[in-house]
Amino acid sequence: MSLSSDDRQRYARHLTLPQVGESGQLRLRAASVLLVGLGGLGSPAALYLAAAGVGRLGLLDHDDVAVHNLQRQIVHDTPGVGTPKVQSAAARLAALNPSVQLDTWQVALTRDNARALVRDYDVVLDGTDTFATRYLLNDACVLEGRALVHASVHRFEGQLAVFDAQRGPCYRCLHPTPPPAGSVPSCAEGGVLGVLPGLLGTLQATEALKLILGIGEPLIGRLLAIDALAMRTREVRFDRDPACEWCGRERPSELLPDYAAFCGESSVTTTRARAITPTALAERLERGDIVLVDVREDWELATASVAGARHIPMSLIPAQLALLPRDRTIAVLCHHGQRSAMVADYLRSAGFREVLNVTGGIDRWSVDVDARVRRY
């Protein structure tokens, strides 16, 4: 096996590197990488891995491209809004490097498919944004002996590490238990500077290429933390935990039965305040037997709103309790259901008898009830 003249021209800057050369480029061509998530992290990682000549890329994402993705998910574009992310990404990557084989998986990562998917690739990149999927992906990689290149972002900060239970600690060694459900806001709830996942995703691609080429020092047993506002980095070293329930001395042989339950994510909106779906809320609003309170910020209200809702930002709720009726049912709405769950619990503790949390927030309202309401 050798490189063609076209290959030599395309990868000339790689071939000049003594650490890569022709043998390294052939290793890249023979390698495969699974990208789980084609969002802010997966977008730049996919672009650079395809450009580098990794022979086969698995593209896994169950979602469609939305306008609010484009601020950071640079593999997609405006004409692709509404199309599956795997389809949008595959078209862009094929145009970038036609020689790369692209496997598209328009599915969610689940207990039933995780091990088979992970097993079929050499390296796995974690571009997910839920703890349930992160733990599932880690466990599948441990069981299948695959290196997992992990990154996460929040507002202006990011973290990067490589988890490889064959040579070092796994994700559970660093995070034995998930944080309390709802305690860590998602990018949708907390926001993120658009370039930050681009930076972290590019670093993920860098680590994947190092693993494939067998060069440099991968971030195994090291966590790189980045503060983009201060433009500072720090490194935290950590070892495999001998007592780790997953990669320690006694390793399980099967995945957990329910990762959402393990992370408490299935109960984020099932708090002391009962829940109501957007569809059921629409029916009750039409009957006029419910009061809808929107606890989002002013800029969010200007972006998308539900007609007839009373707007009280979350921070002002304690000072404006007197404005809310205690003799009627109250439904609380936010973007995705996390802030509203906390407000709903607070109202219950303040003596409001019938308080409902709108599951999925206004984002789910747009999908299930009124597509004219903008998603963001």
C-alpha positions in Angstrom: 0.0 0.0 0.0 1.3 3.4 -0.9 0.2 6.9 -1.4 -1.0 8.2 -4.8 0.4 11.3 -6.4 -2.8 13.1 -5.4 -2.4 11.9 -1.8 1.2 13.2 -1.8 0.0 16.6 -3.0 -2.9 16.8 -0.5 -0.9 15.7 2.5 2.4 17.3 1.6 2.7 19.2 4.9 2.2 15.9 6.8 4.8 14.1 4.7 7.3 16.8 5.6 7.0 16.0 9.3 9.5 13.4 10.4 6.9 12.2 13.1 4.3 11.5 10.4 5.8 11.0 6.9 4.4 8.5 4.5 4.1 5.6 7.0 2.2 7.9 9.3 -0.1 9.1 6.6 -0.8 5.4 5.7 -1.7 4.8 9.3 -4.1 7.6 9.3 -5.7 6.2 6.1 -6.1 2.8 7.7 -7.6 4.2 10.9 -11.2 4.9 12.0 -12.7 7.4 14.4 -16.3 7.5 15.8 -17.6 11.0 16.5 -20.5 10.9 18.9 -22.3 14.2 18.5 -21.9 16.6 15.6 -22.4 19.8 17.5 -20.0 22.4 18.7 -17.3 19.9 19.6 -17.9 17.3 16.9 -18.0 19.9 14.1 -14.3 21.1 14.1 -13.1 17.6 15.1 -14.8 16.1 12.1 -13.4 18.7 9.7 -9.8 18.3 10.9 -9.9 14.5 11.0 -11.3 14.4 7.5 -8.8 17.0 6.3 -6.0 15.0 7.9 -6.9 11.9 5.9 -8.3 9.6 8.6 -9.7 6.8 6.4 -13.1 6.2 8.0 -15.2 8.5 10.1 -18.4 7.4 11.9 -20.8 10.3 12.3 -23.4 9.8 15.0 -26.1 12.3 15.9 -29.9 11.9 16.1 -30.7 15.6 15.8 -31.5 18.0 12.9 -29.6 21.3 12.1 -31.3 24.3 13.7 -30.5 28.0 13.3 -29.3 28.3 16.9 -26.7 25.7 16.2 -24.8 27.8 13.6 -23.2 30.1 16.2 -20.7 27.3 17.0 -21.4 24.1 14.9 -19.3 25.1 11.9 -19.6 21.9 9.9 -23.2 22.9 9.2 -24.6 25.9 7.3 -27.8 27.9 6.8 -29.1 25.9 3.8 -28.8 22.8 5.9 -31.2 24.0 8.6 -33.9 21.3 9.1 -31.8 18.5 7.7 -30.3 15.7 9.8 -26.9 16.7 11.2 -25.3 13.5 9.9 -26.4 14.3 6.4 -25.3 17.9 6.7 -21.9 17.0 8.1 -21.3 14.2 5.6 -21.9 16.5 2.6 -19.4 19.0 4.0 -16.8 16.4 4.8 -17.1 14.7 1.5 -16.6 18.0 -0.3 -13.5 18.6 1.9 -11.9 15.2 1.3 -13.7 12.8 -1.0 -11.3 9.9 -0.2 -12.6 9.6 3.4 -15.3 6.9 4.0 -18.2 8.4 6.0 -20.5 6.2 8.0 -23.7 8.0 9.1 -25.6 7.0 12.1 -28.8 9.0 12.6 -29.5 7.5 16.0 -29.1 8.3 19.6 -26.4 6.4 21.5 -28.2 3.9 23.7 -27.4 0.9 25.8 -28.5 -1.4 23.0 -26.2 0.0 20.3 -23.2 1.6 22.2 -20.9 -1.4 22.4 -21.3 -2.4 18.8 -20.7 1.1 17.5 -17.7 1.7 19.7 -16.2 -1.7 18.8 -16.1 -0.9 15.1 -13.8 2.1 15.4 -10.2 2.6 16.7 -10.8 5.9 18.6 -13.9 7.5 20.0 -14.6 11.2 20.4 -17.1 12.4 22.9 -19.0 15.4 21.6 -22.1 14.9 23.8 -23.7 17.2 26.3 -25.5 15.0 28.8 -24.0 13.1 31.7 -26.0 9.9 30.9 -24.4 9.7 27.5 -21.0 10.5 28.8 -21.1 7.7 31.3 -22.6 5.3 28.8 -19.9 6.1 26.3 -17.1 5.7 28.9 -18.4 2.3 30.0 -18.8 1.1 26.4 -15.2 2.2 25.6 -13.9 0.4 28.8 -15.7 -2.8 27.8 -14.5 -2.7 24.2 -10.9 -1.4 25.0 -11.2 1.8 23.1 -9.6 5.2 23.8 -12.1 8.0 24.5 -11.2 11.6 23.7 -13.5 13.6 26.0 -14.2 17.4 26.0 -16.8 19.5 27.7 -17.6 23.3 27.6 -19.5 25.7 29.7 -19.8 29.4 29.0 -16.1 30.5 28.7 -14.4 27.4 30.1 -13.6 24.0 28.7 -12.0 20.7 29.7 -10.2 18.0 27.8 -8.9 14.5 28.6 -8.2 11.1 27.1 -9.6 8.2 28.9 -8.0 4.8 28.0 -8.6 2.0 30.5 -5.9 0.0 28.8 -3.2 2.5 29.8 -4.7 4.7 32.5 -7.8 5.9 34.2 -11.4 6.1 32.8 -14.0 8.8 33.1 -15.3 7.3 36.3 -11.9 7.6 38.0 -12.2 11.3 37.6 -16.0 11.5 38.1 -17.1 8.5 40.2 -20.7 9.8 40.5 -22.6 12.2 38.4 -23.5 15.6 39.7 -27.1 16.2 41.1 -29.6 16.3 38.3 -30.1 19.8 37.0 -27.1 21.3 39.0 -25.0 21.8 35.8 -26.7 23.9 33.2 -26.5 22.8 29.6 -25.1 25.1 26.9 -28.7 26.0 26.1 -29.4 27.0 29.7 -26.0 28.5 30.6 -24.7 29.7 27.2 -21.4 29.2 25.6 -18.9 31.4 23.7 -19.2 30.1 20.1 -15.4 29.7 19.5 -14.8 27.7 22.7 -16.1 24.4 21.5 -14.2 25.1 18.3 -11.0 25.3 20.3 -11.8 22.2 22.4 -13.0 20.2 19.4 -9.8 21.0 17.5 -7.8 19.8 20.5 -9.9 16.6 20.5 -8.9 16.0 16.9 -5.3 16.6 17.8 -5.4 14.0 20.6 -7.1 11.5 18.2 -4.4 12.0 15.6 -1.6 11.5 18.2 -3.3 8.3 19.4 -3.5 7.0 15.8 0.1 7.9 14.9 1.5 6.8 18.2 3.4 10.1 18.7 3.6 12.7 21.5 2.1 12.4 24.9 -1.6 11.9 24.9 -3.7 13.4 27.7 -4.1 10.1 29.5 -4.3 10.7 33.2 -4.2 14.4 32.6 -7.1 16.9 32.5 -6.5 20.2 30.6 -8.7 23.0 31.8 -9.0 26.2 29.7 -10.3 29.6 30.8 -10.9 31.5 27.5 -11.7 34.8 29.2 -8.3 34.9 31.0 -6.7 32.7 28.2 -5.1 30.5 30.8 -4.7 26.8 31.0 -4.0 24.5 33.8 -3.3 20.8 34.0 -4.6 18.4 36.6 -3.0 15.0 36.9 -5.1 12.0 38.1 -4.5 8.3 38.4 -6.6 5.2 37.9 -8.7 4.6 41.0 -8.0 1.0 42.1 -11.5 1.1 43.6 -13.1 2.3 40.4 -16.3 0.2 40.0 -15.7 0.2 36.2 -12.0 0.0 35.3 -10.6 -1.2 38.7 -9.8 -4.7 39.7 -13.3 -6.0 39.4 -14.8 -4.9 36.1 -18.4 -5.3 35.1 -19.2 -7.3 31.9 -22.3 -5.5 30.9 -23.5 -1.9 30.6 -25.9 -0.5 33.2 -29.6 -1.0 32.5 -30.6 2.7 32.7 -28.0 5.5 32.4 -30.7 8.2 32.7 -31.8 6.8 36.0 -28.1 6.5 37.1 -27.6 10.2 36.4 -31.0 11.2 37.7 -31.7 12.9 34.4 -35.0 11.2 34.0 -36.2 13.0 37.1 -34.9 16.5 36.4 -38.4 17.8 35.8 -40.2 15.4 38.0 -39.6 17.3 41.2 -42.1 18.0 44.0 -43.9 20.2 41.5 -45.7 18.0 39.0 -45.0 18.3 35.3 -47.2 19.2 32.3 -46.3 18.7 28.7 -46.5 21.6 26.2 -49.4 19.9 24.4 -51.4 19.6 27.6 -50.5 23.2 28.6 -51.9 24.4 25.2 -55.2 22.7 25.9 -55.5 24.2 29.4 -54.5 27.7 28.2 -57.3 27.5 25.7 -59.7 26.6 28.4 -58.4 29.5 30.5 -57.9 27.4 33.7 -54.2 27.9 34.2 -51.7 30.8 34.6 -48.5 30.5 32.7 -45.4 32.2 34.2 -42.3 32.6 32.0 -39.2 32.8 34.1 -36.7 33.4 31.2 -34.6 36.5 30.8 -35.7 39.6 28.8 -33.5 38.8 25.7 -35.0 35.3 25.6 -38.5 36.7 25.7 -37.7 38.9 22.8 -36.5 35.9 20.9 -39.5 33.6 21.5 -42.6 33.8 23.6 -45.9 32.1 24.3 -48.9 34.4 24.0 -50.6 35.2 27.3 -47.7 34.2 29.6 -46.8 36.4 32.5 -43.1 37.3 32.3 -41.2 37.3 35.6 -37.4 36.5 35.4 -36.3 33.8 37.7 -34.2 36.2 39.8 -37.3 38.4 40.5 -39.7 35.6 41.6 -39.1 35.9 45.3 -39.8 39.7 45.2 -42.9 39.3 43.1 -44.8 36.4 44.8 -47.6 38.8 45.5 -48.3 39.1 41.8 -49.1 35.4 41.5 -52.6 34.0 42.3 -52.7 31.4 45.0 -56.1 30.2 44.0 -55.3 29.1 40.5 -53.0 26.5 38.9 -49.7 27.9 37.8 -47.4 26.5 35.1 -43.8 27.6 35.0 -41.9 27.9 31.7 -38.3 28.4 30.8 -36.1 27.4 27.9 -35.7 23.6 28.5 -37.3 23.0 31.9 -34.4 23.2 34.3 -34.9 26.7 35.7 -38.6 26.3 35.7 -38.3 23.1 37.8 -36.4 25.1 40.5 -38.9 27.9 40.4 -41.8 25.5 40.6 -40.3 23.8 43.7 -39.7 27.2 45.2 -43.4 28.2 44.7 -44.5 25.0 46.2 -42.3 25.7 49.3 -43.8 29.2 49.4 -47.3 27.7 49.8 -48.6 27.6 46.2 -50.7 24.5 46.1 -50.9 23.7 42.4 -47.7 24.3 40.5 -46.8 22.6 37.3 -43.4 22.6 35.5 -43.5 22.7 31.7 -41.4 19.8 30.5 -39.0 20.7 27.7 -39.8 24.4 28.1 -40.4 26.7 25.2 -38.1 24.7 23.0 -40.5 21.7 23.3 -43.4 24.1 22.8 -42.0 25.1 19.4 -41.7 21.4 18.4 -45.0 20.1 19.7 -47.4 23.0 19.7 -46.4 26.0 17.6 -43.5 25.9 15.0 -43.8 29.6 14.6 -42.1 30.1 17.9 -38.4 30.4 17.3 -36.0 27.9 18.7 -32.7 29.2 20.1 
